[in-house]
Structure formats: structure tokens, C-alpha cells
């Protein structure tokens, strides 16, 4: 290989490596490869096709007519096209002129002529151990002979593409699993007569897995009361989500077995179970029990190292519910916990939240709670879904932590 060819290969591979470094989806990989090969090799068409179970998927990159690109998006792997054949066999395919291409794939003749492609090379995407993951197609709108030097370059391009595409697939699979895990652990809110319920969960993660340890729950009780809870397990990843799932499931079981017990007793039981099982999960939570309808109706609550729930009456006056400074779960399981109680106001709204909604860099939690209260007072007449949407807007813009919010409003009307 001459000096010029070596320099060209090095330049192309450097440009490709730079472009691929910023990709996190197969479509991003395909776009990066297309742009580099269009510039360096004057390719008229480039496609990255990846195997996904019984399918071969090819992101549309606006290079062919819409009908062709839409057909290629997702096709059975056993079809006979250049990309399918190479993806299945792992053997490269080189076609130097249109006649040879039509001879090899006569059923594609009209489509090839319509899109002006005359020659090309299709290379297998192979990763460690020779595992086939797809195919890289590079085509030109002129007859073209691929020489030895260019063949070496294209093989290196295919190798780099294979690694980037597989990394993108694994990233998506991991993210999908994380999202499924999180969604499975956040309940669908029940219908509770006389109450309007709404919730939000906004994960924050440096890994973009978009999962974390915050959760909420609503548990109707046999006596027509209802338990409302929110919690925060330390962490912002799938491990935190898994720990959260265990804690949430344990608390639900305890609440079902002991529906008559007040919030502090249930939290103490949960702390005891975690301790006995050797589960070292560190978590905060707030649990409120809204007693059955009646006059007067009471709200009882306890907190375990968690920010206080906020209560807004029908006239828009807010208060942070007073609470004993009880410790988080996992710190001192035998220490007594405390309940508090207030009358439940007709038309009132209770908001439970995790600290991600009120904590900001350079601002203490107390100030964050005051800002939240002001927002609740300003929007207390809005439907709960609208109210929560406005409350979390600032969090989205300044997020550095997970955020969960559960809001409950009395809609029984005047007694």
C-alpha cells in the first residue's frame, strides 16, 4: 500500500472514529457512516442494516425514494437482497456494474434502476468471535471497481461500524429494560371515590438509563380509608430501581396485612423487616393515611427522613405539615416513630414529593419548599394534572435528581 493510500485510509478512519464517538443509536451510526463515505468515497448510498431477531432493520436516511426506504425499514431476515444475503452468510458481496447487479438480483432490477445505483459492495458486520450482526451497504451511481487498497479501507470501515452499531443496540436494550423495570414499579393510580389523584415521575441519571429510586403509591384500605406514600431510595440507576421495588413491595404487603395500623407503625414494621433480612437499603419516605369519609375526616402521617407533605385548603392557603425528625429507613430500626394528625379540609389538596422537586444547587431545601408552596397557592384551582405539570416545569429545566410527586384532592363537595 502506497503512502497516499495509507494517508487516505488513515484520514477516513480518523474521521469515522470521530463521527462514531458521538453516536448512541443505530440511526446515528448510519448517519455518521453515510456522511463520511459520501465525502471521502463519493458514495451515492450507504446503509447500516442490523439483525434484530428474525428481522433486518435499516434506518431511513433520505437517500432513496420514499417507497424503497420505507420497505427497507424492517424486513424478514430470510429475504434475498444484497444486505440480507450478506447479513445471513457473513460473506462480502462485490458488484462492479449494473448488469452484474441485475443478474445477481433480477427481482430488484426496477428498484435499482429507479434509484440510479450501478455498483456497490456489501460487507458483513462482524463483532468479536465472528458473530454476525448485520451488513454495511455502500453503493455508487457509476460503475466502479474496488481495488485492493480500497477493499482494505472498506473492511476497516465495516469493522468500526459493526462495533458502533452493536454498542448502540446494547445501549438501547439496556435502556429499554430499565424503562420497563421502572414502569412496572410505578402503579396505575386507583379510582378512589371522593378523591382526585395525579402523579408525576421524572428520573435523572448520568447514564441516561432514566431510572432511579423514587416511587409513590396509593393503597385503598378495607375501611374506605386510603394510604398515600412517597419514597426515595438512594441512587439513580437500575440497582436503585430494584431496591426501590423491594421496599415498595414489602410496604404494600405490610399494609395489606395490617390495614388498621397507623403510618408510623407500618413504617416501623418495614424498617424491622429490612433489618432482619439484612437489606441495607437506605431510603426516606412519607406515609399519609386519609381516614374513611365522615365528619370529621382526619389525615394522619409520618415521615422517615423525608420532606414534609404540603396541604393546601380550598381557599389556597398552604402549610407544610409538621413532623417529628424521624430517621430514614435503614439507620436505626428500633427507634420509635411518630404520627401526626390534622383535620382533612373539604376541597383541600395534599402534595407528597421527593427532595428532587425542591433541592437545587446553591439553594437550601427550606427555600425550595417555600417556592413550592407559592406555586401551589398560585395554581390551586387548576386540575391536578395541570397543576403538577406546572410544578415540575422548573425541575425539568434544572434537574440534578430524580423527582416524584403525588397529589390528592378532596372532590366530595360541601358537606
N, C-alpha and C positions, 0 to 999 in steps of 0.2 A: 504494500500500500504506500503510495507516494505521500510526500509531505503535505501537498494540497488537499488530498483526500482525507488525510489524518486530521488536518486542521478543520476541514468541513465537518467531519464526523464529530469531533470534539465540540465544535460550536453548536451543532444541532442538539447534541445530547445535553450540553450545559443549559441551553435554552429550554429544553424539555424538562429537565430536572427542576429548573426554577419555576416553570409553569405548574408542574405537578405538585410542588411543595404546598401550594395553597388550596388543594382540592380536597373535598370531603364527601363527594358523591360521584357516582359513575358518570353522570351527565357532565359534571365539572371536569372529570378526567378526559372525557371525549372532546369537550370544547378545547381543552389545553392542547391535546394531541392534534386536533384539526388545525388550530391556529399556527402551531409550529411547523407542521408539514406543509401547509399551504404556503407559508413564507419560504421555507428552506428547500422544499422539493417540488413546489408548484403543483401540489396535489389538488385535483378538482373535487375529490370526495374522500372523506375519511370517516370511518365508523368504528366504534368500540362496541362489540356485541358480547354480552356476558350470559353465562349459563345460570339460570335460576330454576332449579328443579327440572321439570320436563319442558321448560321454555328457554328460548333465546331472546333476550331483550336488547334493543338497540335504541338509545336515545335519539330523538329527532333533533337535527342541528341545522335545519333550514338550508340544506344543500341540494335536495332533490325536489321533485314535485310533491305536493302535499299528500296525494294519494299513496305514493310509494313510501314516503316516510311514515305515514300512519300505519301502513301494512307491516312495516318492519318493527314497530314498537315492541310487539310481543307475539312471537310465533312459536309453534311446536318445534322442538329441537330436531325432530326427525324429517323435516322438510329438506329438499335438495336445492339449496342455494350455495354460492361460494362460501359465505360465512358459516352456514350450518354444517357444510361438509367438513370444513377445517376445524370447527369447534368440536365436532364429534370425533374426528380421526386424529387430530393433533398433527396432521401433515400439512405443510405450507402449499399454497397454490399460486402459480405464476402464470399470467396470461398477458401476452405481449401485443396482441392486436384484437380488433373487434371480431373478426371471423373466428379466431380461436375461442374467444369468449362465448360466442353464439353456438359454436359447435359443442362446447362442453355443457352449456346450459340453454338448450334451444327454447325451453318454455319461458325463459326470461328475455328473449330477443326483443320484443316490443318495448319492454320497460327499459332495457339498456339503451336502445336507440332513442327513446323519448328523452332520456336524461343525458344523452351525449357522452356516455362513458365508453372508452375504447380499449383500455388496457388496465392492468392492475395486479396487485399482489395481496394475498390474504394470508396472514400469519397467525399461528395459534398463540393464544395467551396461556402461558405455562408458568406455574409457580413451583416452589420447592418440591422436589420429588417427581417432577414431570406432570403434576396434577393439572388437567385442562380446565380452564375457567372461561374460555370464550375465544373470540377471534378479533383480529385487527385487520380491517379492510382499508387499503389505500388504492385509489383509482385515479386515472388521468383521462383527459378528454382528447388525447392524442395517442397514437401508437408509441410504445416506449419499451425499450429493452433495459432491464435492470442488470447492471454489471456486478462484478464480484464485490467491488468496494461498496457500492450502494446496498448490496444484499447484506453485507456485514452491518452497515448502519441501520437498516430496517429491522434486522434481528435484534439489535440493541434497543431500538425504539419499542419493539414489541415486548421485550423483557421488562423495560421500565413501565410500560403501560399496564402490563399484567400485574405487577406488584401494586401499582397505584389503584387499579380498579378493584383488586381483591381487598386492599385496605379499606376502600370506600364501602364495599359490600359488608365487610365485618363491622365497620363503624355503624352502618345503618341497622344491621341486625342487632347489635348491642343496644342501640338507641331504641329500637322497636320493642325489644324485650323489656327495657327499663320503663318505657311508657306503658306497656301492658301491665307490668307489675304495679306501677303507681295507680293506674286507673282501677285496677282490681281492688285496691285497698282504700279507695275513696268511695264512700257509699252514695247510692242514689237516695236523695232525701225523701223520707216518708211523707205521706199526707197525714197531717195531724189536725183534727177539727179545731177551729178557732185560732189557728196559728198560720202565719205566712213564714216560709223558710227560704233562705237563699244562702249560697256559699260560693267561695272562690278559693282556688289553689293555684299559686304561681311559684313554680320551682325555680331555683337558681343553682347553677352548677358551673364550675370552671371547665368541666369536661364536656359540657353540652349534652349530658345524658338526660338533663331536665327531670331529675327525680330528687327526692330528699326525704327528710324525716318528719315533716309537718303533716298533721292529719286533723280531721274533725269527724264527729259522729252525732247522730240523733237516734235515741233509743226510746220508742214508746213503751210505757210501763202498763202492767195489767190493771192498775187502778185509775187509768186515764191520765196519770202524770206523764212526764217526759224528761229524759236525761239529755242534756246538751253538753258536749265536751269538745275540747280542742287541745292539741298537744304538739310537742316539738321534741323529737329525738335528735340528739347532736349528730351533725353530718349532712352532706349534700350529695350523696351518691347512692348506688343500689344497695350497699350494705346498710346505710341509714334507713332506706325504704324497707328493707327486710326486717330490721329491728323494730321499726315502727309497726309493721304488720303484726309482729308477735305481740307487742304491747297492746295494740288495738284489739286483737282477738281475745287476749286474756281479759281485758276490761269488759268486753261485751259478754263473755261467759260469766264473769262475776256479777254483772248487772242483771243477767237473766236469772241466775241462781239466788240472788239476794235483792230482789226488786224493792223491798221495803226499806233498805238501808239508805242513810243519807250520804251525800257525796264524799265527805271526809272518811267515812268508814269504808266505802268502796275503794278509794284511793289507797288507804292503808292496807287493805287486803291485796291490792295489786302490787304494792311495794314489797309486801311479805312474800308473795308468790315469786316475784323476780329474784328476791334474795335466796329463797330456798332452792330455786332451780339453778342458782349460780349465774344468772343472766346479769351481766354488768352494764346493761343499758343505762345511760344517763338521759333523763327526759324531764321536761316540765309539762304541766297540764293544768287546765282549769275545767272543773266539772260543775255544772249547774243542774239542779232539779227543780223543774216547774211543777208544783203540786197540782192535783186534779182541779178542774174547774169548780168554782164555788165562791162564795163570798164569806170571808176574804180569801183570795188566792195568794199563795206565798211563793217566793223564789228563794231557794237555798243554794249555796255554792261553797266551793272550797278551791284553793289554788295550791299548786305544788311548784313553787319557784317560778310561777308564770305571771305575766302582766294581768292586771285586774280586768274583768269584764266591764263593759260600759253599758249603762242603761239610760235610755232617752225616753222621757214621758211624752204624752200626746201633744203637749204644748211646745216641745222642742228643747226642754231643759235636760242637760246631760249630767251624769255623775259617774265617776269611777267607783265601782263597788268596793267598799272597804274589805280588807282581807288581812289575815294573820300572815306573817312572813314564813309560811311553812316551806320546808326544803324540797328540792326536786326529787323525783324518784331515783333510787339507787344511791342516795347519800347516807341516810340514817333510817333504815326501815322501821325501827322500833319506836321512833319518836312520834308523840301524839300529833294528830292533825285536827283542824278546826273547821267548823261550819259557820257560815254567816247567813242571815235571813233578812229579807225586806218584803213588804207587800208588793205584789205584781200589779203594776199600773195598767188600767184599761187603756188600750191603744198604744202601749209602750213598745219600745224596740230594745232588744238585748243584742249586743255585739260581742262575740268572743273572737280573739285574734291571736296570732303568734307575733313574736317580737320583730319579725321581719317587716311588719307593717309600720312600726313606729321607730325602729332604730335607724340612724343614719350616721355616717362618718362625721364627726365634729358636732353632733347633737345628742344630748342625753335622752334617755327613754322618757323621762318626765315631760320634756318639751314635746317629744313625739306624741305622747298621749294627749297633751293639750291641743296639738294640731288636729289629731284625730277627732277629739270631742267637738272642736269647732266645725269640722267638716260634717259630722253627724247632725249637729244643730242646724247647719245650713241646708242639709238635704233630707231632713227627717220626714218630710211629706212625700218624698219620691217613692215609687215602688221599690222594693228591696233590691231587685236585680239592678235597677238604675243606680240606686244608692251605692251598692257595692262596686259597680263599675267606676263610679267617680272616686270612691275611696282608694282603689288600687291603681289609679292612673299615675299618681306620683311614685308608687312603688315600682311600676314598670320602668319608669324613666331613671330611677336611682337605685336599682336593685343591687343589693350585696348579700341577700339572704333569702331563704325560702319565705313564703308568706301564705298563710291560710286564714280565712275569715269565715265565720258562721254568724248569720244574723237571723233573729227570730222576732216576729212582730205579732202582737195581740190584735186579732181582727174580729173579736166577738161582738164588738159594738157596745153601746151603752148598756149597763146592767138594768 
